[in-house]
Amino acid sequence: MTEEYPPQGPDTSPAFVGLVLAVIALFVILFSIVMLTNHHYEQKEAAATTQHAP
């Protein structure tokens, strides 16, 4: 099987570049979701504290 698929082929480098870019893209997407969610709940918490203040 190693004769058909050598470990270092012509597409190994682009495959790793694609893998790294996919990981970076997922990190950016997840980081954005976390930041937006935190911002949303900070606003809700601030609004709730101002409504209940005497």
N, CA, C and O atoms as a GROMACS GRO file, in nm:
protein
  216
    1MET      N    1   0.082  -0.118   0.000
    1MET     CA    2   0.000   0.000   0.000
    1MET      C    3   0.087   0.126   0.000
    1MET      O    4   0.046   0.228  -0.054
    2THR      N    5   0.204   0.121   0.058
    2THR     CA    6   0.290   0.239   0.058
    2THR      C    7   0.346   0.268  -0.081
    2THR      O    8   0.390   0.379  -0.108
    3GLU      N    9   0.343   0.168  -0.168
    3GLU     CA   10   0.391   0.191  -0.303
    3GLU      C   11   0.293   0.278  -0.381
    3GLU      O   12   0.335   0.356  -0.466
    4GLU      N   13   0.164   0.264  -0.352
    4GLU     CA   14   0.064   0.344  -0.422
    4GLU      C   15   0.055   0.485  -0.365
    4GLU      O   16   0.033   0.580  -0.440
    5TYR      N   17   0.070   0.499  -0.236
    5TYR     CA   18   0.055   0.628  -0.169
    5TYR      C   19   0.181   0.662  -0.092
    5TYR      O   20   0.192   0.628   0.026
    6PRO      N   21   0.275   0.728  -0.154
    6PRO     CA   22   0.398   0.763  -0.083
    6PRO      C   23   0.369   0.867   0.025
    6PRO      O   24   0.278   0.948   0.010
    7PRO      N   25   0.446   0.866   0.135
    7PRO     CA   26   0.420   0.959   0.244
    7PRO      C   27   0.445   1.106   0.206
    7PRO      O   28   0.384   1.195   0.264
    8GLN      N   29   0.531   1.130   0.112
    8GLN     CA   30   0.560   1.266   0.068
    8GLN      C   31   0.525   1.278  -0.080
    8GLN      O   32   0.609   1.254  -0.167
    9GLY      N   33   0.402   1.314  -0.107
    9GLY     CA   34   0.359   1.330  -0.245
    9GLY      C   35   0.356   1.476  -0.283
    9GLY      O   36   0.390   1.562  -0.202
   10PRO      N   37   0.316   1.505  -0.405
   10PRO     CA   38   0.313   1.644  -0.451
   10PRO      C   39   0.204   1.727  -0.384
   10PRO      O   40   0.209   1.849  -0.388
   11ASP      N   41   0.105   1.661  -0.322
   11ASP     CA   42  -0.004   1.736  -0.260
   11ASP      C   43   0.006   1.740  -0.108
   11ASP      O   44  -0.090   1.782  -0.042
   12THR      N   45   0.117   1.697  -0.050
   12THR     CA   46   0.131   1.697   0.095
   12THR      C   47   0.137   1.839   0.150
   12THR      O   48   0.071   1.869   0.250
   13SER      N   49   0.212   1.924   0.088
   13SER     CA   50   0.224   2.062   0.136
   13SER      C   51   0.091   2.138   0.128
   13SER      O   52   0.053   2.201   0.226
   14PRO      N   53   0.020   2.134   0.015
   14PRO     CA   54  -0.111   2.202   0.012
   14PRO      C   55  -0.210   2.142   0.111
   14PRO      O   56  -0.297   2.214   0.162
   15ALA      N   57  -0.198   2.014   0.139
   15ALA     CA   58  -0.289   1.952   0.236
   15ALA      C   59  -0.265   2.009   0.376
   15ALA      O   60  -0.360   2.037   0.448
   16PHE      N   61  -0.140   2.026   0.413
   16PHE     CA   62  -0.110   2.083   0.544
   16PHE      C   63  -0.148   2.230   0.550
   16PHE      O   64  -0.193   2.277   0.655
   17VAL      N   65  -0.130   2.302   0.442
   17VAL     CA   66  -0.172   2.442   0.438
   17VAL      C   67  -0.323   2.452   0.457
   17VAL      O   68  -0.371   2.537   0.532
   18GLY      N   69  -0.397   2.366   0.390
   18GLY     CA   70  -0.542   2.364   0.405
   18GLY      C   71  -0.584   2.327   0.547
   18GLY      O   72  -0.679   2.384   0.600
   19LEU      N   73  -0.513   2.234   0.607
   19LEU     CA   74  -0.542   2.194   0.744
   19LEU      C   75  -0.519   2.311   0.840
   19LEU      O   76  -0.603   2.337   0.927
   20VAL      N   77  -0.408   2.380   0.826
   20VAL     CA   78  -0.377   2.494   0.912
   20VAL      C   79  -0.478   2.606   0.892
   20VAL      O   80  -0.524   2.666   0.989
   21LEU      N   81  -0.514   2.635   0.769
   21LEU     CA   82  -0.612   2.740   0.742
   21LEU      C   83  -0.750   2.703   0.798
   21LEU      O   84  -0.821   2.790   0.847
   22ALA      N   85  -0.786   2.578   0.791
   22ALA     CA   86  -0.914   2.534   0.846
   22ALA      C   87  -0.916   2.549   0.998
   22ALA      O   88  -1.017   2.590   1.055
   23VAL      N   89  -0.806   2.515   1.063
   23VAL     CA   90  -0.798   2.531   1.208
   23VAL      C   91  -0.807   2.678   1.247
   23VAL      O   92  -0.875   2.713   1.343
   24ILE      N   93  -0.738   2.764   1.173
   24ILE     CA   94  -0.744   2.907   1.201
   24ILE      C   95  -0.886   2.960   1.180
   24ILE      O   96  -0.935   3.038   1.261
   25ALA      N   97  -0.950   2.918   1.073
   25ALA     CA   98  -1.087   2.963   1.045
   25ALA      C   99  -1.182   2.918   1.156
   25ALA      O  100  -1.267   2.996   1.200
   26LEU      N  101  -1.171   2.794   1.200
   26LEU     CA  102  -1.256   2.746   1.308
   26LEU      C  103  -1.232   2.824   1.437
   26LEU      O  104  -1.326   2.856   1.510
   27PHE      N  105  -1.106   2.854   1.466
   27PHE     CA  106  -1.074   2.931   1.586
   27PHE      C  107  -1.137   3.070   1.579
   27PHE      O  108  -1.194   3.117   1.677
   28VAL      N  109  -1.127   3.135   1.465
   28VAL     CA  110  -1.185   3.269   1.449
   28VAL      C  111  -1.337   3.264   1.464
   28VAL      O  112  -1.396   3.350   1.530
   29ILE      N  113  -1.400   3.164   1.405
   29ILE     CA  114  -1.545   3.152   1.415
   29ILE      C  115  -1.588   3.128   1.560
   29ILE      O  116  -1.679   3.194   1.610
   30LEU      N  117  -1.523   3.034   1.627
   30LEU     CA  118  -1.558   3.006   1.766
   30LEU      C  119  -1.530   3.123   1.857
   30LEU      O  120  -1.610   3.153   1.946
   31PHE      N  121  -1.418   3.191   1.838
   31PHE     CA  122  -1.384   3.308   1.918
   31PHE      C  123  -1.488   3.417   1.898
   31PHE      O  124  -1.527   3.484   1.995
   32SER      N  125  -1.533   3.438   1.776
   32SER     CA  126  -1.635   3.539   1.748
   32SER      C  127  -1.767   3.504   1.817
   32SER      O  128  -1.832   3.592   1.873
   33ILE      N  129  -1.805   3.378   1.813
   33ILE     CA  130  -1.929   3.336   1.879
   33ILE      C  131  -1.921   3.361   2.030
   33ILE      O  132  -2.016   3.410   2.090
   34VAL      N  133  -1.808   3.327   2.090
   34VAL     CA  134  -1.792   3.348   2.234
   34VAL      C  135  -1.796   3.496   2.268
   34VAL      O  136  -1.861   3.535   2.365
   35MET      N  137  -1.729   3.578   2.190
   35MET     CA  138  -1.727   3.722   2.218
   35MET      C  139  -1.867   3.782   2.201
   35MET      O  140  -1.908   3.863   2.284
   36LEU      N  141  -1.939   3.745   2.097
   36LEU     CA  142  -2.074   3.796   2.077
   36LEU      C  143  -2.168   3.751   2.189
   36LEU      O  144  -2.252   3.828   2.234
   37THR      N  145  -2.156   3.627   2.232
   37THR     CA  146  -2.240   3.577   2.339
   37THR      C  147  -2.211   3.649   2.470
   37THR      O  148  -2.303   3.687   2.541
   38ASN      N  149  -2.083   3.668   2.501
   38ASN     CA  150  -2.047   3.740   2.623
   38ASN      C  151  -2.100   3.883   2.620
   38ASN      O  152  -2.152   3.932   2.720
   39HIS      N  153  -2.088   3.948   2.508
   39HIS     CA  154  -2.136   4.085   2.494
   39HIS      C  155  -2.288   4.091   2.513
   39HIS      O  156  -2.340   4.181   2.578
   40HIS      N  157  -2.358   3.994   2.456
   40HIS     CA  158  -2.503   3.989   2.467
   40HIS      C  159  -2.546   3.977   2.614
   40HIS      O  160  -2.634   4.050   2.659
   41TYR      N  161  -2.485   3.885   2.688
   41TYR     CA  162  -2.525   3.863   2.826
   41TYR      C  163  -2.477   3.975   2.918
   41TYR      O  164  -2.540   4.001   3.020
   42GLU      N  165  -2.366   4.042   2.885
   42GLU     CA  166  -2.324   4.159   2.962
   42GLU      C  167  -2.428   4.270   2.951
   42GLU      O  168  -2.459   4.336   3.049
   43GLN      N  169  -2.482   4.290   2.831
   43GLN     CA  170  -2.585   4.391   2.813
   43GLN      C  171  -2.713   4.353   2.887
   43GLN      O  172  -2.776   4.439   2.948
   44LYS      N  173  -2.750   4.226   2.883
   44LYS     CA  174  -2.869   4.181   2.955
   44LYS      C  175  -2.852   4.200   3.105
   44LYS      O  176  -2.944   4.244   3.174
   45GLU      N  177  -2.735   4.167   3.156
   45GLU     CA  178  -2.708   4.180   3.299
   45GLU      C  179  -2.708   4.327   3.342
   45GLU      O  180  -2.760   4.360   3.449
   46ALA      N  181  -2.652   4.414   3.261
   46ALA     CA  182  -2.649   4.555   3.292
   46ALA      C  183  -2.791   4.613   3.291
   46ALA      O  184  -2.825   4.696   3.376
   47ALA      N  185  -2.873   4.569   3.198
   47ALA     CA  186  -3.011   4.618   3.191
   47ALA      C  187  -3.091   4.567   3.311
   47ALA      O  188  -3.176   4.639   3.363
   48ALA      N  189  -3.065   4.446   3.354
   48ALA     CA  190  -3.138   4.390   3.467
   48ALA      C  191  -3.101   4.460   3.596
   48ALA      O  192  -3.187   4.481   3.681
   49THR      N  193  -2.975   4.497   3.612
   49THR     CA  194  -2.934   4.566   3.735
   49THR      C  195  -2.986   4.708   3.740
   49THR      O  196  -3.013   4.758   3.849
   50THR      N  197  -3.000   4.775   3.627
   50THR     CA  198  -3.052   4.911   3.629
   50THR      C  199  -3.202   4.913   3.653
   50THR      O  200  -3.253   5.010   3.708
   51GLN      N  201  -3.273   4.810   3.613
   51GLN     CA  202  -3.417   4.803   3.636
   51GLN      C  203  -3.451   4.774   3.781
   51GLN      O  204  -3.552   4.822   3.832
   52HIS      N  205  -3.366   4.696   3.850
   52HIS     CA  206  -3.393   4.657   3.988
   52HIS      C  207  -3.330   4.752   4.089
   52HIS      O  208  -3.344   4.731   4.209
   53ALA      N  209  -3.262   4.852   4.044
   53ALA     CA  210  -3.200   4.946   4.138
   53ALA      C  211  -3.307   5.036   4.199
   53ALA      O  212  -3.398   5.079   4.129
   54PRO      N  213  -3.297   5.065   4.329
   54PRO     CA  214  -3.399   5.148   4.394
   54PRO      C  215  -3.390   5.295   4.355
   54PRO      O  216  -3.469   5.376   4.403
   0.00000   0.00000   0.00000
